Amino acid sequence: MDLILANRALLDHHAPPGGAAGPAAATGGLVEAVRPVLVPWDGASGTTWIGAGRGPHDRAWTDAAGFELLDTPAGPIRHQRLYLGESDWRGHYAEVANGFFWPLLHLVRVDLPEKLPYYPTPEPPTDAAWAAYERVNGAFAAAALAAGGEVCWVHDYQLALVPAMLREGGFAGRTGYFLHTPFPSLAVAEPWLPPPARARFAAWLGGILGADLAGVQTEADADRLREAAQRLCGARVEGPDLRLNGRLVRIAAFPAGIDADGLAQQAPAAALPPALPHDPSLPLVVGLERADYTKGVPERLAAVAAALEGGARFAYAGFSAPTRPGVPAYDALQAECERLAAGAARLAAERGLPFVQGREALAWSEVLALLREADVVFTASLADGMNLVPLQAAVAQGSRPAAERGVVLAGRDAGVASAYAGFEADGLAPFDPLKPEHASRALREALEGRPGRVSDRLVAAVRERDAHAWGRTFLAALDGA
């Protein structure tokens, strides 16, 4: 592995060198998936990670070109931070990546902005914002071209223009691209793609098709990508791949995994949050995710309230970590979550049942303990590239005796539901969070251990398909592309 390009750094520096506070490791699905495939830097070869320098003290740690060595569990890696102007960053990140692409990319089956009052409409980028997006992608491409190498692995929707820029710049190695989000249905997204926005989306997709290999999470994502490439970019389908401008671009699904071995070692000794009110005689329902409008937090809270009204007795602990500060679209989500949480908390109090819905980022050890001890891990993503929480929950649950394990619920349009189809009786139960009766029924059945608790078969499958296997499989496919 030579180059990894990701919008964000592997970690941010929140204190100057020698300060008491250590660096804050990045979180989220991308970092969780990529971390195990890092190759130690030996001074001449290994992984170089290129990401934006957004930590308040990053400059104090890097040289004039943004380089530093970072310690990781795999050994030191070389890291380059790109210091981007605030105007460019705002246009690239807040307006284009998160104001337009993030809500658009999750429209895989349902027109979510039309159906849900809190789900934002994809805002077509202004010319100025799109120019900033191009400049930021260009800065990443220029850094990769300067670094060189045999392999460049570009990650996610923020950097989709980079593969084509690398090709135009004469990058001599192989270029792989992986989309960690879903790929949208063009039919569902069509209302939000008037001519200017449609052209931006086509340019975004054309950037991806500059890669030798474009990977997505599921076969359904791959099918939607191929359809869009035909209609928007004039590509021709050849088997599973695409031919465009005389080149063959490999298209394939690579369901992301987790660092299962590391999680399995940490989970047994992890301690629950000290302030968690929990009656051990009651089943524990746990919800953990980023506070994002794609994650179905309102739908989960509504299902919890419906189950309480129906007479179910359980303790509930939900924590949604704040995400993407400064993006206004999250205000409506927070208001809806607060309204529903207040109603569910009132019902729980009337019945003398513990209820917590926090808006905070827990320590990783506390997350593991909650996933391990839950009788129901309730994820409700409306759409998701993969959603790694169900996989983390399965491995954490594996440290308990089989008869004491719980059930993991997953939204039907999360990649994990299709990647692990056939494991419904093994404790990974999909449901439709957009249908209230489905969500409340799924919770009631899970509280009774139906259709089955987390099994050794599920745990073994998650461990076999871990992040190491995901990285090896992708890089092997790229080597043969």
C-alpha positions in Angstrom: 0.0 0.0 0.0 1.4 3.4 -1.0 -1.2 6.2 -0.8 -4.5 6.5 1.0 -6.5 9.7 0.3 -9.3 10.6 2.6 -11.1 13.8 3.3 -10.1 13.8 6.9 -6.9 13.0 8.7 -6.3 9.8 10.6 -6.3 11.9 13.7 -6.5 15.5 14.8 -4.1 17.3 17.1 -6.0 19.2 19.8 -2.9 20.2 21.8 0.6 21.4 21.0 3.6 19.1 21.2 4.3 18.2 24.8 0.8 19.1 25.9 -1.2 17.0 28.4 -4.0 16.2 25.9 -3.1 13.6 23.3 -4.3 13.6 19.7 -7.9 12.8 19.0 -8.3 9.8 16.7 -10.8 10.1 13.9 -14.0 8.1 14.2 -16.5 6.7 11.7 -16.9 3.9 9.3 -14.1 4.9 6.9 -11.4 5.0 9.6 -12.6 1.9 11.3 -12.5 0.0 8.0 -9.1 1.4 6.7 -7.1 1.3 9.9 -6.2 -2.4 9.8 -4.7 -2.2 6.3 -2.1 0.4 7.1 1.4 -0.6 6.3 4.2 0.7 8.6 6.4 3.4 7.1 10.1 2.3 7.1 11.5 5.6 5.7 11.2 4.6 2.1 8.0 2.6 1.7 4.7 1.9 3.5 1.5 3.9 3.8 1.3 7.6 3.2 -2.1 8.9 4.4 -3.1 12.3 2.8 -5.9 14.1 4.6 -7.1 17.6 5.4 -5.4 19.3 8.4 -8.4 20.5 10.5 -7.0 20.0 14.0 -6.4 23.3 15.9 -2.7 22.4 16.5 -1.9 20.3 13.5 0.6 22.8 12.0 2.8 22.5 15.1 3.2 18.8 14.5 4.0 18.8 10.8 6.8 20.1 8.7 6.4 22.9 6.1 4.9 20.4 3.6 2.4 19.0 6.1 4.3 15.7 6.8 4.6 13.9 10.1 5.0 10.4 11.4 2.0 9.0 13.3 2.1 6.0 15.6 -0.6 3.4 15.0 -1.2 -0.1 16.4 0.3 -1.4 13.1 3.4 0.8 13.5 4.3 4.4 12.3 2.8 5.7 9.1 3.7 8.8 7.1 0.9 11.3 7.1 0.5 14.5 5.1 -2.0 17.2 6.0 -3.3 19.6 3.4 -4.0 23.0 4.9 -7.0 24.4 3.0 -8.4 27.9 3.1 -11.6 28.3 5.1 -13.6 29.5 2.1 -12.6 26.5 0.0 -13.2 24.2 2.9 -16.7 25.6 3.5 -17.7 25.3 -0.1 -16.2 21.8 -0.5 -17.3 20.3 2.8 -20.4 22.1 4.1 -22.0 23.1 0.8 -21.1 20.5 -1.8 -20.2 17.3 0.1 -22.7 17.6 3.0 -25.3 20.0 1.6 -25.7 18.2 -1.7 -24.1 14.8 -2.0 -24.7 13.4 1.5 -28.5 13.6 1.5 -28.6 12.7 -2.3 -26.5 9.5 -2.0 -28.8 7.9 0.5 -31.9 8.0 -1.8 -31.7 4.3 -2.6 -35.4 3.3 -2.4 -37.5 6.1 -1.0 -37.6 9.8 -1.6 -36.6 10.7 2.0 -36.9 14.5 1.7 -40.4 14.1 0.4 -41.4 11.5 3.1 -39.7 12.9 6.2 -40.0 16.5 7.4 -36.6 16.5 9.1 -34.7 15.0 6.1 -33.0 17.9 4.2 -33.3 18.4 0.5 -30.1 18.0 -1.5 -29.1 21.6 -2.3 -27.7 22.1 -5.8 -24.2 23.5 -5.5 -23.6 27.1 -6.5 -20.9 27.8 -9.0 -18.6 29.2 -6.3 -19.1 26.1 -4.0 -18.5 23.7 -6.9 -15.3 25.6 -7.8 -14.2 25.1 -4.2 -15.0 21.4 -4.4 -12.9 21.1 -7.5 -10.0 23.0 -6.0 -9.9 20.8 -2.9 -10.0 17.7 -5.0 -7.3 19.2 -7.1 -5.1 19.8 -4.0 -5.5 16.1 -3.0 -4.6 15.0 -6.6 -1.6 17.2 -6.7 -0.3 15.9 -3.4 -0.7 12.3 -4.6 1.0 13.0 -7.9 3.9 14.6 -6.0 4.2 11.6 -3.6 4.0 9.0 -6.4 3.7 5.3 -5.7 2.4 2.1 -7.2 -1.1 2.3 -5.7 -3.4 5.2 -4.7 -6.6 4.3 -2.8 -9.0 7.2 -2.9 -11.9 7.1 -0.4 -15.4 8.4 -0.4 -17.7 11.0 -1.9 -15.8 14.1 -0.8 -12.9 13.1 -3.2 -14.7 11.6 -6.1 -13.0 13.9 -8.7 -9.6 12.8 -7.7 -9.3 9.5 -9.7 -9.9 11.3 -13.0 -7.5 14.1 -12.0 -4.8 11.6 -11.3 -5.3 10.0 -14.7 -5.2 13.4 -16.4 -2.1 14.2 -14.4 -0.2 11.1 -15.5 -0.2 9.1 -12.3 1.8 6.0 -13.1 0.4 3.6 -10.6 -3.0 1.9 -10.2 -5.9 4.0 -8.8 -8.7 2.5 -6.7 -11.7 4.3 -5.4 -14.1 3.2 -2.7 -17.5 4.7 -1.9 -18.4 4.2 1.7 -21.9 5.5 1.3 -24.7 3.9 -0.7 -25.0 4.8 -4.4 -28.4 6.4 -5.1 -31.1 5.3 -7.4 -31.3 7.7 -10.3 -35.1 7.2 -10.4 -35.5 8.2 -6.8 -33.0 11.0 -6.9 -34.3 12.5 -10.1 -36.6 15.2 -8.5 -33.5 16.6 -6.8 -31.4 16.8 -9.9 -32.5 19.8 -12.0 -30.2 20.4 -15.0 -27.4 22.2 -13.1 -27.4 19.7 -10.3 -27.6 16.8 -12.7 -24.5 18.0 -14.5 -22.6 18.2 -11.2 -23.7 14.7 -10.3 -22.5 13.5 -13.7 -19.2 15.2 -13.3 -18.8 13.6 -9.8 -19.5 10.2 -11.3 -17.2 10.8 -14.2 -14.4 11.5 -11.6 -15.0 8.1 -10.0 -14.8 6.4 -13.4 -11.2 7.7 -13.8 -10.2 4.9 -11.4 -9.0 1.5 -12.5 -11.3 -0.1 -9.9 -14.4 1.5 -8.4 -15.7 -0.3 -5.3 -19.0 0.0 -3.5 -20.5 -1.7 -0.5 -23.2 -3.9 -2.1 -24.2 -5.5 -5.4 -27.3 -3.2 -5.4 -25.0 -0.2 -5.2 -22.9 -1.6 -8.1 -26.1 -2.0 -10.2 -27.2 1.5 -9.5 -23.8 2.9 -10.3 -23.7 1.1 -13.6 -27.1 2.4 -14.6 -26.2 6.0 -13.7 -22.9 5.7 -15.6 -24.8 4.6 -18.7 -27.4 7.4 -18.5 -25.2 10.2 -17.3 -21.7 9.5 -18.6 -22.3 7.4 -21.8 -20.5 4.4 -20.4 -21.2 0.9 -21.8 -21.7 -2.1 -19.6 -19.4 -5.1 -20.3 -20.2 -7.9 -17.9 -19.8 -6.4 -14.4 -17.6 -3.6 -15.6 -17.9 -0.4 -17.6 -16.2 0.8 -20.7 -15.7 4.5 -21.0 -13.5 6.5 -23.4 -11.8 3.3 -24.6 -11.0 2.2 -21.0 -12.4 -0.6 -18.9 -13.3 0.4 -15.4 -13.8 -2.5 -13.0 -16.9 -2.2 -10.8 -17.4 -4.5 -7.9 -18.9 -4.8 -4.4 -16.6 -5.0 -1.4 -18.7 -5.0 1.8 -16.6 -3.3 4.5 -15.7 -5.0 7.8 -14.4 -4.1 11.2 -11.2 -4.8 13.2 -12.9 -7.9 14.7 -9.9 -9.3 16.5 -9.1 -6.1 18.2 -12.7 -5.6 19.3 -13.0 -9.2 20.5 -9.9 -8.6 22.8 -11.2 -5.4 24.2 -15.0 -6.2 24.7 -14.9 -8.6 27.6 -13.2 -6.2 30.0 -15.0 -3.0 28.9 -17.0 -1.2 31.6 -20.4 0.4 31.2 -20.8 4.2 31.5 -20.9 4.9 35.3 -24.0 7.1 35.1 -26.0 4.5 33.2 -29.3 3.8 35.2 -30.0 0.1 34.6 -32.1 -2.4 36.4 -30.4 -5.8 35.7 -33.8 -7.5 36.0 -34.9 -5.6 32.9 -33.8 -6.3 29.3 -31.6 -3.5 28.0 -32.2 -1.8 24.6 -29.3 0.1 23.3 -29.1 2.6 20.4 -25.7 4.0 19.3 -24.8 6.1 16.3 -23.8 9.5 15.0 -26.6 12.1 15.2 -27.2 12.0 11.5 -30.5 12.3 9.6 -29.7 9.0 7.7 -29.5 7.0 10.9 -33.2 6.7 11.7 -32.9 8.0 15.3 -36.5 9.5 15.3 -37.9 6.3 13.9 -36.2 4.3 16.7 -37.4 6.7 19.4 -41.0 6.4 18.0 -40.7 2.6 18.1 -39.4 2.7 21.7 -42.4 4.8 22.6 -44.8 2.5 20.8 -43.4 -0.5 22.6 -43.7 1.2 26.0 -47.3 2.1 25.3 -48.0 -1.5 24.3 -46.8 -2.7 27.7 -43.3 -3.8 27.0 -40.9 -3.4 29.9 -37.2 -2.7 29.3 -34.4 -0.2 30.0 -33.4 2.0 27.2 -30.0 3.7 26.6 -29.5 5.7 23.5 -26.5 7.9 22.6 -26.1 9.9 19.4 -22.7 11.5 19.0 -22.7 15.0 17.5 -21.5 15.1 13.9 -20.7 17.7 11.3 -20.9 20.9 13.4 -21.9 24.0 11.5 -24.1 22.1 9.0 -27.6 23.7 9.4 -29.4 20.6 8.1 -28.9 18.9 11.4 -31.0 21.4 13.4 -34.3 20.0 12.2 -33.1 16.5 13.1 -32.1 17.5 16.6 -35.5 19.2 17.2 -37.4 16.1 16.1 -35.2 13.8 18.3 -35.7 16.0 21.3 -39.5 16.0 20.8 -39.7 12.2 20.5 -37.2 11.5 23.3 -39.2 13.7 25.7 -42.4 11.7 24.9 -40.7 8.3 25.2 -39.0 9.5 28.5 -42.3 10.5 29.9 -43.8 7.1 29.1 -40.8 5.3 30.7 -41.1 7.5 33.8 -44.8 6.7 34.2 -43.9 3.0 34.2 -40.9 3.3 36.4 -38.5 2.3 33.7 -34.9 3.6 33.1 -34.6 5.8 30.0 -31.6 7.7 28.7 -31.2 9.5 25.3 -27.9 11.3 25.4 -26.3 13.5 22.7 -22.7 12.8 23.4 -19.7 10.8 22.2 -19.0 7.9 24.6 -15.5 6.5 25.2 -14.9 3.5 22.9 -14.7 1.1 25.9 -18.2 2.3 27.0 -19.5 1.7 23.5 -18.2 -1.8 23.6 -19.6 -2.5 27.0 -23.1 -1.3 25.9 -23.0 -3.4 22.7 -21.9 -6.4 24.8 -24.5 -6.1 27.5 -27.5 -5.2 25.3 -30.4 -7.5 25.0 -31.4 -5.6 21.9 -29.0 -3.4 19.8 -31.4 -1.2 17.9 -29.9 0.3 14.8 -32.5 1.9 12.4 -30.5 3.4 9.5 -32.9 4.7 6.7 -30.1 3.9 4.3 -26.4 3.2 4.9 -23.3 2.2 3.0 -22.7 -0.7 5.5 -23.4 0.4 9.1 -20.6 -1.2 11.1 -22.5 -1.0 14.5 -24.3 -4.3 13.9 -21.0 -6.0 13.1 -19.4 -4.5 16.2 -22.3 -5.6 18.3 -22.2 -9.2 17.0 -18.5 -9.5 18.0 -19.0 -7.9 21.3 -22.0 -10.2 22.0 -19.8 -13.1 21.2 -17.9 -12.7 24.5 -21.2 -13.7 26.3 -22.6 -17.2 26.7 -24.8 -18.1 23.7 -28.0 -18.3 25.7 -27.5 -14.8 27.2 -26.9 -13.0 24.0 -29.2 -10.4 22.4 -30.6 -9.5 19.0 -29.3 -6.9 16.6 -31.8 -4.9 14.6 -30.7 -3.3 11.3 -32.5 -1.1 8.8 -33.4 -3.0 5.6 -31.6 -0.4 3.4 -28.3 -0.6 5.3 -25.6 -2.5 3.5 -25.2 -4.8 6.4 -28.7 -6.2 5.8 -27.9 -7.4 2.3 -24.3 -8.3 3.0 -25.5 -10.6 5.8 -28.7 -11.8 4.2 -29.4 -15.3 5.5 -28.4 -14.5 9.1 -31.8 -13.4 10.2 -32.1 -16.4 12.5 -28.6 -15.8 13.8 -29.4 -12.6 15.6 -29.2 -10.0 12.8 -32.7 -9.0 12.0 -33.6 -6.5 9.3 -36.7 -4.4 9.3 -38.2 -1.3 7.6 -37.7 1.7 9.9 -39.9 3.8 7.6 -42.9 1.7 8.6 -43.7 2.3 12.2 -45.6 -0.9 12.7 -42.6 -2.9 11.3 -40.2 -1.0 13.7 -42.3 -1.5 16.8 -42.9 -5.2 16.0 -39.2 -5.8 15.3 -38.4 -4.4 18.8 -41.0 -6.5 20.5 -39.9 -9.6 18.8 -36.2 -8.9 19.6 -37.1 -8.4 23.3 -38.4 -12.0 23.2 -35.2 -13.2 21.5 -36.9 -13.7 18.1 -36.2 -14.7 15.4 -32.9 -15.8 17.1 -30.1 -14.5 19.3 -26.6 -13.6 18.1 -25.1 -17.0 17.1 -21.5 -18.3 16.9 -22.2 -18.6 13.1 -22.8 -14.9 12.8 -19.8 -14.0 15.0 -17.6 -16.3 12.9 -18.8 -14.7 9.6 -18.2 -11.2 10.9 -14.7 -12.2 12.0 -14.0 -13.9 8.7 -15.1 -10.8 6.7 -13.2 -8.3 8.8 -11.5 -5.2 7.7 -8.3 -7.0 6.9 -10.1 -9.3 4.5 -11.9 -6.3 3.0 -8.7 -4.4 2.4 -6.8 -7.5 1.0 -9.7 -8.3 -1.3 -10.0 -4.8 -2.7 -6.2 -4.4 -3.2 -6.0 -7.8 -4.8 -8.7 -6.8 -7.2 -7.0 -3.5 -7.9 -3.7 -5.3 -8.6 -5.5 -7.3 -11.3 -7.5 -4.4 -12.7 
